[in-house]
């Protein structure tokens, strides 16, 4: 909860169980109710307990507990010693006492009857947070329960997602009765009243004789035009009541608080106009955009929002000319989609490219010979990827087709740079690619290619099958490739870091989608996999296997971004979903078109 404002930091431990947006909406009510309720005073020495050493300093006490530094004043500056004694400025050791277990306890009983159903329960939730933290600060025990439930089921001792969910489900059609209060007091307190007891409900609780000696919190809705509000009256035992009125959050937040405040916020599904069903997709070379290919042959580029609460950027769409088939597509870092298409003998590049001080117009043809042009993919395969990088104020285009061939698209036509390229990405503003064994007869094992100064530089990576994935990490990773995962053999992978290689075995039948370092992997690299059921996503790392999320339908394609902590999947019904690994939430969802 590092994003909480300073005013809410005292309740950070209690608010940390909620998603950040829920904690921020609930926090102001917690702060106001805490001020109205006040602190629970710790017991002093007069209330007894067994002595157990010292736990601090105090301004009062017998002189046998006066600090030795204070006695120095008596020897070196007697007048100052007398002055400090007269003004109460001397420091004494404060004795610590232990009390029997359960000697002091805060007891909270919540009314879950019809009087308090609906928005008043939001105030109940804020009160639980306030009273739990108040008891912890005073070193008191804490117990809470629902008035209408039987004490035989026990009271809750903590405020956790599980206990709050149980409370949310404990709604009752029976109003609170005097016997409910008497039953709980008899079961939980040995004396006539708990040390710090609270009844939370409507004003009618004050009429019960069994409520004598208990503090009360009376919650009611204010019926008035405009913004709905709650009125909360705190009536502490032997004190004048205090009333707090606060406005409720938005209707959506209220519903979330009353149903499941712990559910992650997910993006609302959108429908992409025109183009028909999404057939396949891939992330752009810098990993920040999603390019998907649709049934009518068009290509779309969708900027991916950083969170489910962010405004969804507008999608960019490009429709191919008649008779063209898409070969590859990508996104230029300086803005703009770049699409390669071809007919029988000509490769076309669609998108303005910076060539020195000028820009070339769209639809530039590159005529080549059969076998030297990138191939358009088959109907059931996704198109290749395009990477645009800048050298000497000129934008250059790399394209990888589905055959694993890497082309440089230069003014004289396409030129094949490498064969057997299994991964192409922009890492640290530099084009890099992985070449599988056998792609070059003069080299053994897996190699990394780096484009710089119009030339390729090759770096050996060691053994492997050639399948590889670049990952998202700013600090860790290989000096040239960044975070990189290589497959050594079936179901055994190796992740390259700056000074070590981490070997990871994945479950049999699972499919690797990418590599990432998240909180779930405890700062170590983990492989994101799709399990054999085609629905379950997990992170596999040296520290174990963590569930990530689960798709609603069978997944036909899935991939992870190497530029952001995201991965996406496409279901058999045509639904496109993007998941944020750090927020643990859906940040983009494209619903399939009806009738497609």
C-alpha positions as CSV (number, residue, x, y, z in Angstrom):
1,X,0.0,0.0,0.0
2,X,2.8,2.4,-0.8
3,X,0.4,4.5,-2.9
4,X,-1.8,5.4,0.1
5,X,-1.8,9.1,0.9
6,X,0.0,10.0,4.2
7,X,-3.3,10.5,6.1
8,X,-4.1,6.8,5.6
9,X,-0.7,5.3,6.4
10,X,-1.7,4.4,10.0
11,X,-4.2,1.9,8.6
12,X,-2.0,0.6,5.8
13,X,-1.7,-2.9,7.3
14,X,-5.5,-3.2,7.6
15,X,-6.3,-1.6,4.2
16,X,-3.6,-3.8,2.4
17,X,-6.1,-6.7,2.2
18,X,-8.1,-4.7,-0.4
19,X,-7.3,-3.8,-4.0
20,X,-5.8,-0.3,-4.1
21,X,-8.8,1.4,-5.6
22,X,-11.1,-0.1,-2.9
23,X,-8.7,1.0,-0.1
24,X,-8.6,4.5,-1.5
25,X,-12.4,4.8,-1.5
26,X,-12.8,3.3,1.9
27,X,-9.8,5.1,3.5
28,X,-11.4,8.5,4.1
29,X,-14.3,7.0,6.0
30,X,-11.9,5.0,8.1
31,X,-9.9,8.2,9.0
32,X,-13.1,10.1,10.0
33,X,-14.5,7.3,12.1
34,X,-11.2,6.8,13.8
35,X,-11.2,10.4,14.9
36,X,-14.7,10.1,16.3
37,X,-14.1,6.9,18.2
38,X,-10.7,7.8,19.7
39,X,-7.8,5.7,20.9
40,X,-8.1,2.8,23.4
41,X,-6.0,3.9,26.3
42,X,-3.4,1.3,27.4
43,X,-3.6,0.1,31.0
44,X,-1.4,1.9,33.5
45,X,0.5,0.4,36.4
46,X,-2.5,0.9,38.7
47,X,-4.4,-1.9,36.9
48,X,-1.9,-4.5,37.9
49,X,-0.3,-7.4,36.0
50,X,3.0,-9.1,36.6
51,X,6.2,-6.8,36.4
52,X,8.4,-7.7,33.5
53,X,11.4,-5.3,33.1
54,X,11.2,-1.9,31.5
55,X,9.7,-0.8,28.2
56,X,10.4,2.9,27.9
57,X,10.8,6.2,29.6
58,X,8.4,8.4,31.6
59,X,8.4,11.8,33.3
60,X,7.2,10.5,36.6
61,X,8.4,7.7,39.0
62,X,10.3,6.9,42.1
63,X,13.9,8.2,42.3
64,X,15.3,4.6,42.4
65,X,14.3,4.4,38.7
66,X,15.7,7.8,37.7
67,X,18.1,7.6,34.8
68,X,21.8,7.7,35.6
69,X,22.3,10.7,33.3
70,X,19.9,12.6,35.5
71,X,22.0,11.9,38.5
72,X,24.9,13.6,36.7
73,X,23.0,16.8,37.0
74,X,22.9,16.4,40.8
75,X,26.7,16.1,40.9
76,X,27.7,18.6,38.2
77,X,24.9,21.1,38.1
78,X,22.7,20.9,41.3
79,X,20.6,23.9,40.3
80,X,19.7,22.4,37.0
81,X,18.8,19.1,38.8
82,X,16.4,21.0,41.0
83,X,14.9,23.0,38.1
84,X,14.3,19.8,36.1
85,X,12.6,18.2,39.1
86,X,10.4,21.2,39.7
87,X,9.2,21.4,36.0
88,X,8.8,17.6,35.6
89,X,11.5,17.3,33.0
90,X,13.4,14.4,34.5
91,X,13.4,11.0,32.9
92,X,12.5,7.8,34.7
93,X,12.5,4.2,33.5
94,X,9.0,3.0,32.9
95,X,8.1,-0.5,34.1
96,X,6.5,-3.1,31.9
97,X,3.7,-5.4,33.0
98,X,2.3,-8.5,31.5
99,X,-1.4,-9.2,31.8
100,X,-3.1,-12.6,31.7
101,X,-4.1,-13.7,28.2
102,X,-7.4,-12.3,27.3
103,X,-7.5,-9.9,30.3
104,X,-8.2,-7.1,27.9
105,X,-10.2,-7.4,24.7
106,X,-12.3,-5.4,22.2
107,X,-15.5,-7.1,21.3
108,X,-17.5,-5.9,18.2
109,X,-21.0,-7.2,17.4
110,X,-22.5,-6.3,14.1
111,X,-26.2,-6.2,13.2
112,X,-26.8,-8.1,9.9
113,X,-30.5,-7.7,10.0
114,X,-32.9,-5.9,7.6
115,X,-32.2,-2.5,9.4
116,X,-28.6,-2.6,8.3
117,X,-28.7,-4.3,4.9
118,X,-27.3,-2.3,1.9
119,X,-25.1,0.7,2.2
120,X,-25.0,0.9,6.1
121,X,-22.7,-2.2,5.9
122,X,-20.1,0.0,4.2
123,X,-19.8,1.9,7.5
124,X,-19.6,-1.5,9.3
125,X,-16.7,-2.5,7.2
126,X,-14.9,0.8,7.9
127,X,-15.6,0.4,11.6
128,X,-14.0,-3.1,11.6
129,X,-10.8,-1.6,10.2
130,X,-10.8,1.2,12.7
131,X,-11.5,-1.0,15.8
132,X,-9.0,-3.7,14.7
133,X,-6.2,-1.2,14.4
134,X,-7.2,0.5,17.6
135,X,-7.1,-2.7,19.6
136,X,-3.7,-3.7,18.0
137,X,-2.2,-0.3,18.9
138,X,-3.2,-0.7,22.6
139,X,-2.1,-4.3,22.8
140,X,-5.6,-5.6,23.4
141,X,-7.2,-8.7,22.0
142,X,-9.8,-8.4,19.2
143,X,-13.0,-10.4,18.5
144,X,-15.9,-9.6,16.4
145,X,-19.0,-11.4,15.2
146,X,-22.6,-11.1,13.8
147,X,-25.4,-10.6,16.3
148,X,-27.8,-12.9,14.5
149,X,-25.4,-15.9,14.3
150,X,-24.9,-18.4,17.1
151,X,-21.9,-17.8,19.4
152,X,-21.2,-21.5,19.2
153,X,-19.7,-20.9,15.8
154,X,-17.1,-18.7,17.5
155,X,-16.1,-15.1,16.9
156,X,-13.6,-13.9,14.4
157,X,-10.2,-12.7,15.8
158,X,-8.9,-11.1,12.6
159,X,-10.1,-8.9,9.7
160,X,-9.1,-10.9,6.6
161,X,-10.6,-11.5,3.2
162,X,-12.0,-14.8,4.3
163,X,-13.7,-13.4,7.5
164,X,-15.1,-10.3,5.7
165,X,-16.5,-12.6,3.0
166,X,-18.2,-14.7,5.7
167,X,-19.7,-11.5,7.2
168,X,-20.9,-10.3,3.8
169,X,-22.7,-13.6,3.3
170,X,-24.2,-13.6,6.9
171,X,-27.3,-11.4,6.0
172,X,-30.4,-12.1,8.1
173,X,-34.1,-11.3,7.7
174,X,-34.4,-11.3,11.5
175,X,-34.0,-8.0,13.3
176,X,-31.6,-7.8,16.2
177,X,-33.2,-8.8,19.5
178,X,-32.2,-8.3,23.1
179,X,-31.6,-12.1,23.5
180,X,-29.0,-11.9,20.7
181,X,-27.0,-9.4,22.8
182,X,-27.4,-11.5,26.0
183,X,-26.4,-14.7,24.3
184,X,-23.1,-13.2,22.9
185,X,-22.3,-11.5,26.2
186,X,-22.8,-14.7,28.1
187,X,-20.7,-16.7,25.7
188,X,-17.7,-14.3,25.3
189,X,-17.3,-12.4,28.5
190,X,-17.0,-13.7,32.1
191,X,-18.2,-10.4,33.6
192,X,-21.3,-8.3,33.2
193,X,-19.7,-6.3,30.3
194,X,-16.7,-6.7,28.0
195,X,-13.7,-4.5,28.7
196,X,-14.2,-2.6,25.4
197,X,-17.5,-3.7,23.9
198,X,-19.2,-2.3,20.8
199,X,-22.7,-2.8,19.3
200,X,-23.0,-1.7,15.6
201,X,-26.4,-1.3,14.2
202,X,-29.5,1.0,14.2
203,X,-30.6,3.3,17.0
204,X,-33.0,0.7,18.3
205,X,-30.1,-1.2,19.9
206,X,-30.0,1.4,22.6
207,X,-33.4,0.3,24.0
208,X,-32.1,-3.2,25.0
209,X,-31.3,-3.5,28.7
210,X,-28.6,-6.0,27.8
211,X,-26.7,-3.3,25.9
212,X,-25.9,-1.4,29.2
213,X,-22.2,-0.7,29.5
214,X,-21.5,-1.3,25.9
215,X,-20.4,1.5,23.4
216,X,-22.6,1.8,20.4
217,X,-22.3,2.9,16.8
218,X,-25.6,3.8,15.2
219,X,-25.7,3.8,11.4
220,X,-28.5,5.1,9.2
221,X,-29.0,6.3,5.6
222,X,-29.9,9.9,5.1
223,X,-32.9,10.3,2.8
224,X,-32.2,13.5,0.8
225,X,-31.9,14.4,-2.9
226,X,-28.5,14.4,-4.4
227,X,-25.5,12.3,-3.3
228,X,-26.5,9.5,-0.9
229,X,-24.9,9.8,2.5
230,X,-24.6,7.8,5.7
231,X,-25.0,9.2,9.3
232,X,-22.8,7.4,11.9
233,X,-23.3,8.3,15.5
234,X,-20.6,7.1,18.0
235,X,-21.9,6.7,21.5
236,X,-19.1,5.6,23.8
237,X,-19.9,4.5,27.3
238,X,-20.0,7.5,29.7
239,X,-19.3,10.0,26.9
240,X,-21.4,12.3,24.8
241,X,-22.3,10.9,21.3
242,X,-20.5,12.2,18.2
243,X,-22.1,12.1,14.7
244,X,-20.2,11.8,11.5
245,X,-21.8,12.2,8.1
246,X,-20.0,11.1,4.9
247,X,-20.9,10.7,1.3
248,X,-20.9,7.3,-0.2
249,X,-18.6,6.4,-3.1
250,X,-19.9,5.8,-6.6
251,X,-22.7,3.2,-7.1
252,X,-20.2,0.8,-8.8
253,X,-17.9,1.0,-5.8
254,X,-20.7,0.5,-3.4
255,X,-21.8,-2.6,-5.2
256,X,-18.3,-3.9,-5.2
257,X,-17.9,-3.3,-1.5
258,X,-21.1,-5.1,-0.6
259,X,-20.6,-8.1,-2.9
260,X,-16.9,-8.8,-3.2
261,X,-14.4,-6.0,-2.3
262,X,-11.4,-8.3,-3.1
263,X,-12.2,-9.0,-6.7
264,X,-9.7,-7.4,-9.0
265,X,-11.0,-4.6,-11.2
266,X,-11.4,-5.8,-14.8
267,X,-11.7,-3.9,-18.0
268,X,-15.2,-3.7,-19.5
269,X,-15.4,-5.6,-22.8
270,X,-15.3,-3.6,-26.0
271,X,-16.6,-4.4,-29.4
272,X,-14.3,-3.6,-32.4
273,X,-16.3,-2.2,-35.2
274,X,-16.0,-3.8,-38.6
275,X,-13.5,-6.3,-39.8
276,X,-15.1,-9.5,-38.4
277,X,-13.6,-12.1,-36.2
278,X,-10.0,-11.8,-34.8
279,X,-8.0,-14.7,-36.3
280,X,-4.6,-14.2,-34.7
281,X,-2.4,-11.6,-33.0
282,X,1.1,-10.8,-31.8
283,X,2.7,-8.0,-29.8
284,X,4.7,-5.3,-31.5
285,X,8.5,-5.4,-31.5
286,X,8.7,-3.0,-28.5
287,X,6.0,-5.0,-26.7
288,X,3.7,-2.1,-26.1
289,X,1.0,-2.6,-28.7
290,X,-1.1,-5.5,-29.8
291,X,-1.5,-6.2,-33.5
292,X,-4.4,-8.5,-34.5
293,X,-5.4,-9.8,-37.8
294,X,-9.1,-10.1,-38.7
295,X,-11.3,-12.2,-40.9
296,X,-11.6,-9.6,-43.7
297,X,-7.8,-9.4,-44.1
298,X,-7.5,-6.1,-42.2
299,X,-4.9,-5.4,-39.5
300,X,-5.5,-3.4,-36.3
301,X,-3.0,-2.0,-33.7
302,X,-4.4,-1.6,-30.2
303,X,-2.4,0.4,-27.6
304,X,-2.6,-1.6,-24.4
305,X,-3.7,0.3,-21.3
306,X,-1.4,0.0,-18.2
307,X,-4.3,-0.7,-15.9
308,X,-8.0,-1.7,-15.9
309,X,-8.9,1.9,-14.8
310,X,-7.1,3.6,-17.6
311,X,-8.9,5.1,-20.6
312,X,-8.8,2.7,-23.6
313,X,-6.8,4.3,-26.4
314,X,-8.3,4.2,-29.9
315,X,-7.5,1.3,-32.1
316,X,-5.8,1.9,-35.5
317,X,-7.0,-0.2,-38.4
318,X,-5.7,-0.7,-41.9
319,X,-7.6,-2.4,-44.7
320,X,-5.5,-4.2,-47.4
321,X,-6.0,-3.4,-51.1
322,X,-7.9,-6.0,-53.1
323,X,-5.8,-9.0,-54.0
324,X,-3.2,-8.4,-51.3
325,X,-2.3,-10.8,-48.5
326,X,-0.7,-9.6,-45.3
327,X,2.9,-10.8,-44.8
328,X,3.8,-9.1,-41.6
329,X,2.9,-6.1,-39.5
330,X,4.5,-4.0,-36.8
331,X,4.5,-0.6,-35.1
332,X,7.0,2.2,-35.5
333,X,8.3,3.6,-32.2
334,X,7.7,7.2,-33.4
335,X,4.1,6.3,-34.2
336,X,2.4,4.6,-37.1
337,X,1.5,1.1,-38.2
338,X,3.6,-0.6,-40.8
339,X,2.1,-3.4,-42.9
340,X,3.8,-5.6,-45.5
341,X,1.6,-7.2,-48.1
342,X,2.2,-9.0,-51.3
343,X,0.5,-10.2,-54.5
344,X,2.0,-12.9,-56.7
345,X,5.3,-11.2,-57.5
346,X,5.4,-7.9,-55.6
347,X,6.0,-6.9,-52.0
348,X,4.2,-3.8,-50.8
349,X,5.1,-1.7,-47.7
350,X,2.2,0.4,-46.3
351,X,3.2,3.2,-44.0
352,X,5.4,6.3,-44.1
353,X,9.1,5.7,-43.5
354,X,11.6,8.3,-42.5
355,X,14.5,8.4,-45.1
356,X,16.9,11.2,-44.1
357,X,14.9,14.4,-44.0
358,X,12.0,13.1,-46.2
359,X,9.3,10.5,-45.7
360,X,8.4,8.0,-48.4
361,X,4.7,7.8,-49.3
362,X,2.5,4.8,-48.6
363,X,2.2,1.8,-50.9
364,X,5.9,1.5,-52.0
365,X,6.3,-1.6,-54.2
366,X,9.4,-3.8,-54.0
367,X,9.7,-6.1,-57.0
368,X,11.6,-9.3,-56.3
369,X,12.1,-12.8,-57.7
370,X,10.0,-15.7,-56.5
371,X,11.7,-17.2,-53.4
372,X,13.4,-14.0,-52.4
373,X,10.2,-12.3,-51.1
374,X,8.8,-13.0,-47.6
375,X,6.0,-15.5,-47.9
376,X,2.4,-14.7,-46.9
377,X,1.3,-17.2,-44.1
378,X,-1.2,-20.0,-44.7
379,X,-4.9,-19.3,-43.7
380,X,-4.5,-21.0,-40.3
381,X,-1.2,-19.2,-39.4
382,X,-0.5,-15.7,-38.0
383,X,1.4,-13.3,-40.1
384,X,5.0,-12.4,-39.3
385,X,6.4,-9.5,-37.3
386,X,8.0,-6.2,-38.4
387,X,10.6,-4.2,-36.5
388,X,11.5,-0.6,-37.5
389,X,14.7,0.9,-36.2
390,X,16.7,4.0,-36.9
391,X,20.3,4.3,-38.1
392,X,21.8,7.6,-39.3
393,X,18.5,9.4,-39.3
394,X,17.0,6.7,-41.6
395,X,14.3,4.2,-40.6
396,X,15.1,0.6,-41.6
397,X,12.7,-2.3,-41.6
398,X,13.3,-5.9,-40.5
399,X,10.6,-8.5,-41.2
400,X,10.4,-12.1,-40.1
401,X,8.1,-14.4,-42.0
402,X,6.5,-17.6,-40.8
403,X,9.3,-19.6,-42.3
404,X,11.8,-18.1,-39.9
405,X,13.5,-16.0,-42.5
406,X,14.6,-12.5,-41.5
407,X,14.6,-9.8,-44.2
408,X,16.0,-6.4,-44.4
409,X,13.7,-4.2,-46.5
410,X,16.1,-1.7,-48.2
411,X,15.6,0.7,-51.1
412,X,16.8,-2.0,-53.5
413,X,14.4,-4.6,-52.4
414,X,14.3,-7.3,-49.7
415,X,17.5,-9.0,-48.6
416,X,17.6,-12.2,-46.5
417,X,19.7,-11.6,-43.4
418,X,19.3,-14.9,-41.5
419,X,17.5,-18.2,-41.6
420,X,15.9,-20.1,-38.7
421,X,15.0,-17.0,-36.7
422,X,12.8,-18.0,-33.8
423,X,12.4,-14.7,-32.0
424,X,12.7,-11.0,-33.1
425,X,12.4,-8.1,-30.7
426,X,13.6,-4.6,-29.9
427,X,15.6,-4.8,-26.6
428,X,17.1,-1.6,-25.2
429,X,16.4,0.3,-28.4
430,X,18.4,-2.3,-30.4
431,X,17.1,-5.0,-32.9
432,X,18.0,-8.5,-31.7
433,X,17.0,-11.9,-32.9
434,X,17.7,-15.6,-32.0
435,X,18.9,-18.1,-34.6
436,X,18.2,-21.8,-34.2
437,X,20.9,-24.5,-34.6
438,X,21.5,-25.4,-38.2
439,X,20.5,-22.0,-39.5
440,X,24.1,-21.4,-40.4
441,X,26.3,-24.5,-41.2
442,X,29.4,-22.7,-39.9
443,X,27.9,-22.2,-36.4
444,X,26.9,-24.7,-33.7
445,X,24.2,-24.2,-31.1
446,X,21.9,-21.2,-30.6
447,X,23.1,-17.7,-31.6
448,X,22.0,-14.1,-30.9
449,X,22.0,-11.6,-33.7
450,X,22.4,-7.9,-33.0
451,X,21.9,-5.3,-35.7
452,X,24.2,-2.3,-35.5
453,X,25.9,0.0,-38.0
454,X,24.4,-1.8,-41.1
455,X,26.0,-5.1,-39.9
456,X,25.0,-8.2,-38.0
457,X,27.0,-9.1,-34.9
458,X,26.6,-12.7,-33.6
459,X,26.9,-13.9,-30.1
460,X,26.9,-17.6,-29.1
461,X,24.3,-18.5,-26.5
462,X,25.1,-22.2,-26.1
463,X,23.0,-25.4,-26.7
464,X,19.3,-25.4,-27.2
465,X,16.6,-26.4,-29.7
466,X,16.2,-22.8,-31.0
467,X,12.8,-21.9,-29.5
468,X,13.3,-18.7,-27.5
469,X,11.3,-15.9,-25.9
470,X,12.5,-12.4,-24.9
471,X,11.2,-11.2,-21.5
472,X,10.4,-8.0,-19.7
473,X,13.1,-6.8,-17.2
474,X,14.9,-3.4,-17.0
475,X,17.7,-4.4,-14.6
476,X,18.2,-8.1,-15.0
477,X,19.1,-10.2,-18.0
478,X,21.8,-10.9,-20.5
479,X,23.9,-7.9,-21.4
480,X,22.8,-7.9,-25.0
481,X,19.6,-9.9,-25.1
482,X,18.0,-8.8,-21.9
483,X,15.8,-11.4,-20.2
484,X,15.9,-14.4,-22.5
485,X,14.5,-17.9,-22.2
486,X,15.9,-20.8,-24.4
487,X,14.5,-24.3,-24.7
488,X,17.2,-26.9,-24.0
489,X,15.1,-30.0,-24.5
490,X,11.4,-31.0,-24.2
491,X,9.9,-29.4,-21.0
492,X,13.3,-28.1,-19.9
493,X,14.2,-24.4,-20.4
494,X,17.1,-22.1,-19.4
495,X,16.8,-18.4,-18.6
496,X,19.8,-16.2,-19.3
497,X,20.6,-13.6,-16.7
498,X,23.5,-11.2,-16.3
499,X,25.8,-13.6,-14.4
500,X,24.0,-16.9,-14.4
501,X,21.7,-19.3,-16.2
502,X,18.6,-20.6,-14.4
503,X,17.2,-23.9,-15.5
504,X,13.4,-24.4,-15.2
505,X,11.4,-27.6,-15.9
506,X,7.8,-27.1,-16.9
507,X,4.9,-29.5,-16.5
508,X,4.4,-32.1,-19.2
509,X,1.9,-30.9,-21.8
510,X,2.2,-27.2,-21.0
511,X,3.1,-24.5,-23.6
512,X,5.6,-21.8,-22.8
513,X,4.4,-18.3,-23.7
514,X,7.2,-16.1,-22.3
515,X,9.5,-15.2,-19.5
516,X,8.9,-12.6,-16.7
517,X,10.1,-11.5,-13.3
518,X,7.2,-10.6,-10.9
519,X,6.4,-10.5,-7.2
520,X,4.9,-14.0,-7.6
521,X,8.3,-15.3,-8.7
522,X,10.0,-13.6,-5.7
523,X,12.4,-11.7,-7.9
524,X,13.6,-14.7,-9.9
525,X,12.8,-15.5,-13.5
526,X,9.7,-17.5,-14.2
527,X,8.1,-19.0,-17.3
528,X,4.5,-18.2,-18.1
529,X,2.9,-21.3,-19.4
530,X,-0.5,-22.4,-20.7
531,X,-1.4,-25.8,-19.2
532,X,-2.6,-28.8,-21.2
533,X,-6.2,-28.0,-20.4
534,X,-5.9,-25.0,-22.7
535,X,-7.4,-22.7,-20.1
536,X,-5.1,-22.4,-17.0
537,X,-2.2,-20.0,-17.0
538,X,0.7,-20.5,-14.5
539,X,4.1,-19.0,-13.6
540,X,6.8,-21.7,-13.2
541,X,9.9,-20.5,-11.4
542,X,12.6,-22.1,-9.1
543,X,10.5,-21.0,-6.1
544,X,7.5,-23.1,-7.3
545,X,4.4,-22.9,-9.4
546,X,1.8,-20.1,-9.0
547,X,-1.6,-19.9,-10.5
548,X,-2.1,-16.7,-12.6
549,X,-5.6,-16.8,-14.1
550,X,-7.9,-19.0,-16.1
551,X,-9.6,-18.4,-19.4
552,X,-13.4,-18.8,-19.7
553,X,-13.0,-20.8,-23.0
554,X,-10.4,-22.9,-24.6
555,X,-7.4,-20.9,-25.8
556,X,-6.3,-21.1,-29.5
557,X,-3.4,-18.6,-29.3
558,X,-1.5,-17.0,-26.4
559,X,1.6,-14.8,-26.2
560,X,3.5,-12.7,-23.7
561,X,4.9,-9.2,-24.2
562,X,8.6,-8.7,-23.7
563,X,8.2,-4.9,-23.3
564,X,5.5,-4.8,-20.5
565,X,4.3,-7.2,-17.9
566,X,1.4,-8.4,-20.1
567,X,0.2,-11.5,-21.8
568,X,-2.8,-12.0,-24.1
569,X,-4.9,-14.9,-25.3
570,X,-7.5,-15.6,-28.0
571,X,-10.3,-18.1,-27.3
572,X,-12.1,-20.4,-29.7
573,X,-15.1,-18.0,-29.6
574,X,-13.0,-15.1,-30.8
575,X,-12.6,-13.3,-27.4
576,X,-9.3,-11.3,-27.1
577,X,-8.1,-10.8,-23.5
578,X,-5.0,-9.0,-22.1
579,X,-3.8,-9.7,-18.5
580,X,-1.5,-7.5,-16.5
581,X,0.9,-9.6,-14.4
582,X,1.6,-6.9,-11.9
583,X,-1.9,-5.7,-11.3
584,X,-3.2,-9.3,-11.6
585,X,-6.2,-8.0,-13.6
586,X,-7.7,-7.9,-17.1
587,X,-6.7,-4.6,-18.7
588,X,-8.3,-5.2,-22.2
589,X,-11.0,-7.4,-23.4
590,X,-12.4,-7.5,-27.0
591,X,-15.7,-9.3,-27.2
592,X,-16.4,-11.4,-30.3
593,X,-18.7,-9.9,-32.9
594,X,-22.2,-11.3,-32.8
595,X,-23.0,-13.7,-35.6
596,X,-19.4,-14.0,-36.7
